Amino acid sequence: MTSNTTIQANKLFLASRIALIFTAMTFAFRASLEGVWGNEFHLTKEQIGWIFSPAFYGFTLAMIFGGPLCDVLGMKRLLGLAFLGHVSGVIVYLMAKDATMLFVGTLCIGIGNGMVEAACNPLTVTLFPKNKTTMLNRFHVWFPGGIAVGGLISYLLLDTLHLGWHMLIMVLFIPAIIYGIMFWNLKFPQTERVTTGVSTKEMFLSCLAPLFLVMVASMFLTAATELGTNQWIVALLQGAGVSGILVLVFINGIMALGRSFAGPVVHRLNPNGMLIYSAIFATIGLILLSKASGYGAFGAALVFAAGICFFWPTMLGFVAEYLPKTGAMGLSLMGGAGMFSVSLILPLMGKWFDSFKATAIAAGTDPAAADAVAGSNTFLKVAIMPAILIIVFALIYVARRKSYAAHKQQAQAGAAH
């Protein structure tokens, strides 16, 4: 790269990360507002799950349509749509008088978040074609990083200063305006798929490859494990004698740190090895969270964070490295599958919690203790998903051992030249 091209690439990458920070802050704010909105609008946990779910299927729709359109419309236009979705969603939230308006606001923000991923994942791959998985991890540092920042802001405004939730939502205007202005003034490259000459037909056919379909199915479970748990963790830990929002901040701080130093781990394990490691630690972490109370929850959260840390970006990196002809559409289908799965798991987790709590109360358990029982049992239910993934990722590794060795040799040969 020339110096001007490098400066342009770094500015685009910075703006992308700020857009992702907005996305992440909405996750943290929703988690902290679950109880506030539940009380104000008289909603059950399952109803809250349905209000939160359009954040994920709106995201899914945006990614599924945005992926194929990325090469046609260009990444800059997709990010313009993201900005419109984000700003309109915040305005609807601020005007909300009932659960329906909260639902609509969440849908608008979900579509905006999906457009960010639909544009910024292929943008990152295009800007850094020789370091895809590492740079996708560095880009996605700012998802847990943004959740940590959002969680601290929420704790400060709601729990410490006791300000209204409208003030918290207004904070979202800050990153939206910053990334909107930055992207408006920058020139975007063409996507990697276009510059390497892969045809649209070839891209569509590559998305029907058996390995890609297995990875899409696996994305359902990795995303539900990570994002479903994080979105509900404040509620699931409410009977554990610890601040759920601070545990959420802790988890995402660990994830941000891990993704910042993903390069050496990628080099040592390769994407498939990272996914096996992730599934093992995520399973153990969820089991430990189901038994944790007080400050012990932070120890369990550390193990869980080590597990989910690399899930999302490494799933994308696996596809970008080993199935590159799937292009922007492949990355968008992966992200869309992940977010769609979370839209399904959120109300389901709410239903599990309500059911476990009702059973505990019927058995004579004190309501406060019933919250702890319900949270514990819900964690154990979720642990089944990464346990399945341990087997899936191990089978993929065994089936592709020779292919990984050849890919590593090609990469080393390319680096030597």
C-alpha positions as CSV (number, residue, x, y, z in Angstrom):
1,M,0.0,0.0,0.0
2,T,1.1,3.6,-0.7
3,S,1.1,6.0,2.3
4,N,-2.1,7.7,1.1
5,T,-3.8,4.3,0.6
6,T,-2.7,3.2,4.1
7,I,-4.0,6.4,5.7
8,Q,-7.3,6.0,3.9
9,A,-7.6,2.3,4.9
10,N,-6.8,3.2,8.6
11,K,-9.5,5.9,8.6
12,L,-12.1,3.5,7.1
13,F,-11.1,0.9,9.7
14,L,-11.5,3.4,12.5
15,A,-14.9,4.6,11.3
16,S,-16.0,1.0,11.0
17,R,-15.0,0.3,14.6
18,I,-17.0,3.4,15.8
19,A,-20.0,2.1,13.9
20,L,-19.6,-1.2,15.6
21,I,-19.3,0.6,19.0
22,F,-22.8,2.0,18.4
23,T,-24.1,-1.5,17.7
24,A,-22.5,-2.9,20.8
25,M,-23.7,-0.1,23.1
26,T,-27.3,-0.9,22.0
27,F,-26.8,-4.5,23.3
28,A,-25.5,-3.2,26.7
29,F,-28.3,-0.6,27.0
30,R,-31.0,-3.2,26.3
31,A,-29.5,-5.6,28.9
32,S,-29.5,-2.9,31.5
33,L,-33.0,-1.7,30.6
34,E,-34.7,-5.1,30.7
35,G,-35.9,-4.6,34.3
36,V,-36.6,-0.9,33.8
37,W,-38.8,-1.4,30.7
38,G,-40.4,-4.5,32.3
39,N,-41.6,-2.5,35.3
40,E,-42.6,0.6,33.3
41,F,-44.5,-1.2,30.6
42,H,-45.7,-4.2,32.8
43,L,-43.9,-6.9,30.7
44,T,-43.0,-10.5,31.5
45,K,-39.5,-11.9,30.7
46,E,-40.9,-13.6,27.6
47,Q,-42.5,-10.4,26.4
48,I,-39.2,-8.6,26.9
49,G,-37.6,-11.3,24.8
50,W,-40.0,-10.6,22.0
51,I,-39.3,-6.9,22.2
52,F,-35.5,-7.5,22.0
53,S,-35.7,-10.1,19.3
54,P,-36.2,-7.7,16.3
55,A,-32.7,-6.3,17.1
56,F,-31.6,-9.7,15.8
57,Y,-33.9,-10.6,13.0
58,G,-33.9,-7.0,11.7
59,F,-30.1,-7.5,11.7
60,T,-30.6,-10.7,9.9
61,L,-32.8,-9.2,7.2
62,A,-30.3,-6.4,6.7
63,M,-27.4,-8.7,6.3
64,I,-29.1,-11.2,4.0
65,F,-30.2,-8.4,1.6
66,G,-27.2,-6.2,2.3
67,G,-24.6,-9.0,1.5
68,P,-25.6,-9.6,-2.2
69,L,-26.2,-5.8,-2.6
70,C,-22.8,-4.9,-1.2
71,D,-21.0,-5.4,-4.5
72,V,-23.8,-3.6,-6.4
73,L,-24.7,-0.6,-4.2
74,G,-21.3,-0.3,-2.6
75,M,-20.3,-0.3,1.0
76,K,-20.8,3.4,1.5
77,R,-24.5,3.3,0.6
78,L,-25.1,0.4,2.9
79,L,-23.5,2.4,5.7
80,G,-25.7,5.4,4.9
81,L,-28.7,3.0,5.4
82,A,-27.1,1.9,8.7
83,F,-27.0,5.5,9.8
84,L,-30.6,6.1,8.9
85,G,-31.7,3.0,10.8
86,H,-29.7,3.9,13.9
87,V,-30.9,7.5,14.2
88,S,-34.5,6.6,13.5
89,G,-34.4,3.8,16.0
90,V,-33.1,6.1,18.7
91,I,-35.8,8.7,18.0
92,V,-38.5,6.0,18.2
93,Y,-37.2,4.8,21.5
94,L,-37.2,8.3,22.9
95,M,-40.9,8.8,21.8
96,A,-42.0,5.3,23.0
97,K,-45.3,5.2,24.9
98,D,-45.8,1.5,24.8
99,A,-44.2,-1.9,24.1
100,T,-45.1,-1.7,20.3
101,M,-43.0,1.4,19.9
102,L,-40.1,-0.2,21.8
103,F,-40.4,-3.1,19.3
104,V,-40.3,-0.7,16.3
105,G,-37.3,1.1,17.7
106,T,-35.5,-2.1,18.3
107,L,-36.3,-3.2,14.7
108,C,-34.9,0.0,13.2
109,I,-31.7,-0.3,15.2
110,G,-31.4,-4.0,14.3
111,I,-31.6,-3.1,10.6
112,G,-28.9,-0.4,11.1
113,N,-26.7,-2.9,13.0
114,G,-27.1,-5.5,10.2
115,M,-26.1,-2.9,7.6
116,V,-22.9,-2.1,9.6
117,E,-21.9,-5.8,9.6
118,A,-22.9,-6.3,5.9
119,A,-20.6,-3.5,4.9
120,C,-17.8,-3.5,7.4
121,N,-17.0,-7.3,7.4
122,P,-16.2,-7.3,3.6
123,L,-14.6,-3.9,4.0
124,T,-12.2,-5.3,6.6
125,V,-11.4,-8.3,4.4
126,T,-10.8,-6.0,1.4
127,L,-8.5,-3.7,3.3
128,F,-6.4,-6.5,4.8
129,P,-6.5,-9.5,2.4
130,K,-3.4,-11.1,3.8
131,N,-4.5,-11.0,7.4
132,K,-8.2,-11.7,7.3
133,T,-8.9,-13.6,10.6
134,T,-6.6,-11.5,12.7
135,M,-8.1,-8.2,11.4
136,L,-11.6,-9.4,11.7
137,N,-10.9,-10.2,15.3
138,R,-9.4,-6.7,15.7
139,F,-12.4,-5.1,14.1
140,H,-14.7,-7.2,16.4
141,V,-12.7,-6.1,19.5
142,W,-15.1,-3.2,19.5
143,F,-18.2,-5.3,19.9
144,P,-17.3,-6.5,23.4
145,G,-15.4,-3.2,23.9
146,G,-18.5,-1.2,23.0
147,I,-20.6,-3.4,25.3
148,A,-18.1,-2.8,28.1
149,V,-18.2,0.9,27.5
150,G,-22.0,0.9,27.2
151,G,-22.4,-1.2,30.4
152,L,-20.2,1.3,32.4
153,I,-22.2,4.2,31.0
154,S,-25.4,2.4,31.9
155,Y,-24.2,1.7,35.4
156,L,-23.1,5.3,35.9
157,L,-26.3,6.9,34.6
158,L,-28.9,4.5,35.9
159,D,-27.4,2.9,39.0
160,T,-25.2,5.7,40.3
161,L,-26.7,8.9,39.1
162,H,-30.3,7.5,39.0
163,L,-31.1,9.3,35.7
164,G,-34.0,8.3,33.5
165,W,-33.6,5.7,30.7
166,H,-34.3,8.4,28.1
167,M,-31.0,10.1,29.0
168,L,-29.2,6.8,28.5
169,I,-30.7,6.3,25.0
170,M,-29.7,9.8,24.0
171,V,-26.0,8.9,24.5
172,L,-26.3,6.8,21.3
173,F,-26.5,9.9,19.1
174,I,-22.7,10.5,19.9
175,P,-21.2,7.5,18.1
176,A,-23.8,7.7,15.3
177,I,-22.9,11.3,14.4
178,I,-19.2,10.6,14.6
179,Y,-19.2,7.6,12.3
180,G,-21.8,9.2,9.9
181,I,-19.5,12.2,9.3
182,M,-16.4,10.1,8.9
183,F,-17.9,7.7,6.3
184,W,-19.4,10.6,4.4
185,N,-16.0,12.1,3.8
186,L,-14.1,8.8,2.9
187,K,-13.7,7.0,-0.4
188,F,-14.4,3.2,-0.4
189,P,-12.6,0.5,-2.4
190,Q,-14.4,-2.3,-4.3
191,T,-15.0,-5.5,-2.5
192,E,-12.4,-8.3,-2.6
193,R,-14.7,-10.5,-4.6
194,V,-15.0,-7.9,-7.3
195,T,-11.3,-7.1,-7.5
196,T,-10.3,-10.8,-7.7
197,G,-12.8,-11.4,-10.6
198,V,-15.0,-14.0,-8.9
199,S,-18.4,-13.9,-10.7
200,T,-21.8,-13.5,-9.0
201,K,-22.8,-17.0,-10.1
202,E,-19.6,-18.4,-8.6
203,M,-20.3,-16.6,-5.4
204,F,-23.9,-18.0,-5.2
205,L,-22.7,-21.6,-6.0
206,S,-19.9,-21.3,-3.4
207,C,-22.6,-20.5,-0.8
208,L,-24.2,-24.0,-1.5
209,A,-21.0,-25.9,-0.6
210,P,-21.5,-28.5,2.1
211,L,-18.8,-27.0,4.4
212,F,-20.3,-23.6,4.1
213,L,-23.8,-24.9,5.0
214,V,-22.3,-26.7,8.1
215,M,-20.7,-23.4,9.1
216,V,-24.0,-21.5,8.7
217,A,-25.7,-24.1,10.9
218,S,-22.9,-23.9,13.5
219,M,-23.2,-20.1,13.5
220,F,-26.7,-20.6,14.9
221,L,-25.3,-22.2,18.0
222,T,-22.1,-20.0,18.4
223,A,-24.1,-16.8,18.2
224,A,-26.9,-18.0,20.5
225,T,-24.3,-19.1,23.1
226,E,-22.5,-15.7,23.0
227,L,-25.2,-13.1,22.4
228,G,-28.2,-14.8,23.9
229,T,-26.3,-15.3,27.2
230,N,-24.9,-11.8,27.2
231,Q,-28.3,-10.2,26.5
232,W,-29.9,-12.1,29.4
233,I,-27.0,-12.2,31.9
234,V,-28.3,-9.3,34.0
235,A,-31.6,-11.2,34.5
236,L,-30.0,-14.6,34.9
237,L,-27.7,-13.4,37.7
238,Q,-30.3,-11.3,39.6
239,G,-30.6,-13.9,42.3
240,A,-26.8,-14.6,42.5
241,G,-26.0,-11.7,44.8
242,V,-23.9,-9.9,42.2
243,S,-24.3,-6.9,39.8
244,G,-25.2,-8.5,36.5
245,I,-24.3,-5.4,34.5
246,L,-20.8,-5.4,36.0
247,V,-20.4,-9.1,35.1
248,L,-21.4,-8.2,31.6
249,V,-18.8,-5.4,31.5
250,F,-16.2,-7.8,32.8
251,I,-17.0,-10.5,30.2
252,N,-16.8,-8.0,27.4
253,G,-13.7,-6.4,28.7
254,I,-12.0,-9.8,28.6
255,M,-13.3,-10.5,25.1
256,A,-12.0,-7.2,23.9
257,L,-8.6,-7.9,25.3
258,G,-8.5,-11.4,23.8
259,R,-9.5,-10.2,20.3
260,S,-6.8,-7.5,20.5
261,F,-4.2,-10.2,20.7
262,A,-5.9,-12.7,18.4
263,G,-3.0,-12.8,15.9
264,P,-0.6,-15.2,17.8
265,V,-3.6,-17.5,18.7
266,V,-4.7,-17.6,15.0
267,H,-1.1,-18.4,14.0
268,R,-0.8,-21.2,16.5
269,L,-4.2,-22.9,16.3
270,N,-5.7,-21.9,12.9
271,P,-9.4,-20.8,12.8
272,N,-10.7,-24.4,13.3
273,G,-8.5,-25.0,16.3
274,M,-9.6,-21.7,17.8
275,L,-13.3,-22.8,17.4
276,I,-12.7,-26.1,19.2
277,Y,-11.0,-24.2,22.1
278,S,-13.8,-21.7,22.2
279,A,-16.6,-24.3,22.3
280,I,-14.9,-26.2,25.2
281,F,-14.4,-23.1,27.3
282,A,-17.9,-21.7,26.6
283,T,-19.4,-25.0,27.8
284,I,-17.3,-25.1,31.0
285,G,-18.0,-21.4,31.6
286,L,-21.8,-21.8,31.4
287,I,-21.7,-24.7,33.8
288,L,-19.7,-22.7,36.2
289,L,-22.0,-19.7,35.9
290,S,-25.0,-22.0,36.7
291,K,-23.3,-22.7,40.1
292,A,-21.8,-19.3,40.8
293,S,-22.8,-16.7,43.4
294,G,-21.4,-13.5,44.7
295,Y,-17.9,-12.6,43.5
296,G,-17.4,-16.2,42.3
297,A,-19.6,-15.2,39.3
298,F,-16.6,-13.2,38.0
299,G,-14.4,-16.3,38.0
300,A,-17.0,-18.3,36.1
301,A,-17.5,-15.3,33.7
302,L,-13.7,-15.3,33.0
303,V,-13.9,-18.9,31.7
304,F,-17.0,-18.1,29.7
305,A,-15.5,-15.0,28.2
306,A,-12.4,-17.0,27.2
307,G,-14.7,-19.3,25.3
308,I,-16.9,-16.9,23.5
309,C,-14.1,-14.4,22.9
310,F,-13.2,-15.6,19.4
311,F,-16.5,-17.2,18.3
312,W,-18.0,-14.6,16.0
313,P,-14.9,-13.1,14.2
314,T,-13.3,-16.6,13.8
315,M,-16.4,-18.0,12.3
316,L,-16.3,-15.2,9.7
317,G,-12.5,-15.6,9.4
318,F,-12.9,-19.4,8.7
319,V,-15.2,-18.6,5.8
320,A,-13.1,-15.7,4.5
321,E,-9.9,-17.8,4.5
322,Y,-11.2,-21.3,3.5
323,L,-14.2,-20.3,1.4
324,P,-13.2,-17.0,-0.1
325,K,-15.4,-17.3,-3.2
326,T,-18.5,-16.9,-1.0
327,G,-17.5,-13.2,-0.9
328,A,-19.5,-10.5,0.9
329,M,-22.6,-12.7,0.5
330,G,-21.0,-15.5,2.5
331,L,-20.0,-13.2,5.3
332,S,-23.5,-11.7,5.4
333,L,-25.2,-15.1,5.4
334,M,-23.0,-16.1,8.3
335,G,-23.8,-13.0,10.3
336,G,-27.4,-13.1,9.4
337,A,-27.7,-16.8,10.5
338,G,-26.1,-15.8,13.8
339,M,-28.4,-12.9,14.5
340,F,-31.5,-14.8,13.4
341,S,-30.6,-17.6,15.9
342,V,-30.4,-14.9,18.7
343,S,-33.9,-13.6,17.7
344,L,-35.1,-17.1,18.3
345,I,-33.2,-17.9,21.5
346,L,-34.0,-14.6,23.4
347,P,-37.8,-15.3,23.9
348,L,-37.0,-19.0,24.4
349,M,-34.5,-18.1,27.2
350,G,-37.1,-15.8,28.7
351,K,-39.7,-18.6,28.6
352,W,-37.2,-21.1,30.2
353,F,-36.5,-18.6,33.0
354,D,-40.2,-17.9,33.7
355,S,-41.0,-21.6,33.6
356,F,-38.1,-22.6,36.0
357,K,-39.1,-19.7,38.4
358,A,-42.8,-20.7,38.4
359,T,-41.8,-24.4,39.1
360,A,-39.5,-23.3,42.0
361,I,-42.2,-21.0,43.5
362,A,-44.8,-23.8,43.2
363,A,-42.4,-26.1,45.1
364,G,-42.3,-23.6,48.0
365,T,-39.1,-21.7,47.1
366,D,-38.8,-18.1,48.2
367,P,-39.3,-15.7,45.2
368,A,-35.8,-14.3,45.5
369,A,-34.3,-17.7,45.7
370,A,-36.5,-18.8,42.8
371,D,-34.7,-16.2,40.6
372,A,-31.4,-17.9,41.4
373,V,-32.8,-21.3,40.6
374,A,-34.3,-20.1,37.3
375,G,-31.0,-18.4,36.3
376,S,-28.9,-21.5,37.1
377,N,-31.2,-23.9,35.2
378,T,-31.3,-21.5,32.2
379,F,-27.4,-21.4,32.1
380,L,-27.4,-25.2,32.0
381,K,-29.9,-25.3,29.1
382,V,-27.7,-22.9,27.1
383,A,-24.6,-25.0,27.8
384,I,-26.0,-27.8,25.6
385,M,-25.3,-25.7,22.4
386,P,-21.5,-25.2,22.8
387,A,-21.2,-28.9,23.9
388,I,-22.6,-29.9,20.5
389,L,-20.2,-27.6,18.8
390,I,-17.2,-29.3,20.4
391,I,-18.1,-32.4,18.4
392,V,-18.9,-30.5,15.2
393,F,-15.7,-28.5,15.1
394,A,-13.6,-31.5,16.0
395,L,-15.1,-33.5,13.1
396,I,-14.4,-30.7,10.7
397,Y,-10.8,-30.5,11.9
398,V,-10.3,-34.3,11.4
399,A,-11.8,-34.1,7.9
400,R,-9.7,-31.1,6.8
401,R,-6.3,-31.8,8.4
402,K,-4.5,-32.2,5.0
403,S,-6.2,-29.1,3.6
404,Y,-5.1,-27.0,6.6
405,A,-1.5,-28.1,6.1
406,A,-1.6,-27.2,2.4
407,H,-3.2,-23.8,3.2
408,K,-0.5,-23.0,5.7
409,Q,2.2,-23.9,3.3
410,Q,0.7,-21.6,0.6
411,A,0.4,-18.8,3.1
412,Q,4.1,-19.2,4.1
413,A,5.1,-19.3,0.5
414,G,3.2,-16.1,-0.3
415,A,4.8,-14.4,2.7
416,A,8.2,-15.4,1.5
417,H,7.6,-13.7,-1.8
